[in-house]
């Protein structure tokens, strides 16, 4: 069904010619876990570091995707019947396996996505944190909830959370392991089964996690992975599921949402951003500059919560820009499977084109390139230097459009209210960052920013790593949230049950309605004054 092409058959095979990578046979083994692929031609994947073939992947037909949903529907009944504590145990076991076997996943993520190893490790930690959080807290969040009934002692009321059924998960290429875990694991814990379509470019990472989840006790049919272009199998992915969790760009999310809504099926959308960072006049400049490097250039800026706009107060602007540029120029670019580099490559030629176009357009419109601003084919086909721009005019594309690459524009301000207004002046609202020595002041400014997550004295990692906090976008950055209780309960149907005892909620036989309504009015006044109701 699948095969791989050794880069150089005369030497031990590596994946995509990346030195130190696992053998290609391992890639084939993982690719074989994907559903279908009997009729469509497989596709070849290229490693961003080298441009060489990593693996060939089966491509499912629409019919095969629909059949996967059918199997998932059958498997769902048995999976949902298992006690939630048993499902949680699978997640806790998976947590341990992910940490134990991280070396292989680090290789795969680097090879498929072109990240530095440290950036790949962010995905290991996010995956482990999510598995641990839901493995530990999930059963409590899903537990039946008692609520005070309308008539004290006489109305017993409670809420249950039932699984939706089969969840469709559509994932992008930029955080292939972490986003798979963040979206698939809570759906499974809630008693759903899942059919996931990862991006072809980074499918092996999702398949790796699938293998580990099965080793941790998940029935293989409970989570099925289908591969193929959205344009070919997208219909089945929006028509079959009982809930759709989509992560990707705002235009695709909007298109799919319109179609999903036609079926009155629930969905969550995790979309794009143009995330601002505010450096307040009292910020520690050195820490803010170091923080900006991580916030802007982790995963080469191909991170939905990455910072692309920095607003820095006039009084410290020069010092900040100099420190930020110095630290940026010290970053080591490279494509080796070790911790010896700081920033990897872009993931696709499309990304390289998009990033180059934004920088070239800004430059042509008069922006200053403080550092970076060019591709680095001498390192690898898709490398681009981390880039800082100043003097970006409002007409430049990079001013308001998401670049999704290692490019940030720095703007000055003299008044904090003005900076807050400019930070909020965007169609997006995903993530923001505030830097101040005064934590209380930072919190106050954070609360004024229209973004789903705001990090004070951090770029994104503080909220990203706190799995108990919901994560998602305001405005065009999304609908719904992942993580926290919301990220689990979205995969459930809420059911309210009330058992009425003794007396009905209507007048007693023969009682004049006026007396009934007077008694009820008095009762409501009393109940409203009771504590904890
Ligand atoms: P994209 O082009 O929207 O694609 C996302 C996923 O949707 C891919 O797997 C894609 O597969 C699939 N897809 C596209 N059209 C489809 C259709 N008609 N039916 C079903 N699936 C379809 O986005 P991307 O370029 O891969 O990802 C980058 C974007 O994602 C950025 O805007 C980034 O900000 C955003 N993002 C957001 C978050 C968040 O949490 N908010 C996280 C990560 C990324 P094919 O391309 O193969 O069709």
Boltz pocket constraint, residues with backbone or C-beta under 6 A from the ligand:
constraints:
  - pocket:
      binder: B
      contacts: [[A, 170], [A, 171], [A, 172], [A, 173], [A, 174], [A, 175], [A, 179], [A, 197], [A, 198], [A, 199], [A, 200], [A, 228], [A, 229], [A, 230], [A, 231], [A, 233], [A, 234], [A, 235], [A, 237], [A, 247], [A, 248], [A, 249], [A, 250], [A, 252], [A, 253], [A, 256], [A, 269], [A, 270], [A, 271], [A, 272], [A, 273], [A, 303], [A, 304], [A, 402], [A, 404], [A, 430], [A, 472], [A, 473], [A, 477], [A, 478]]
      max_distance: 6.0
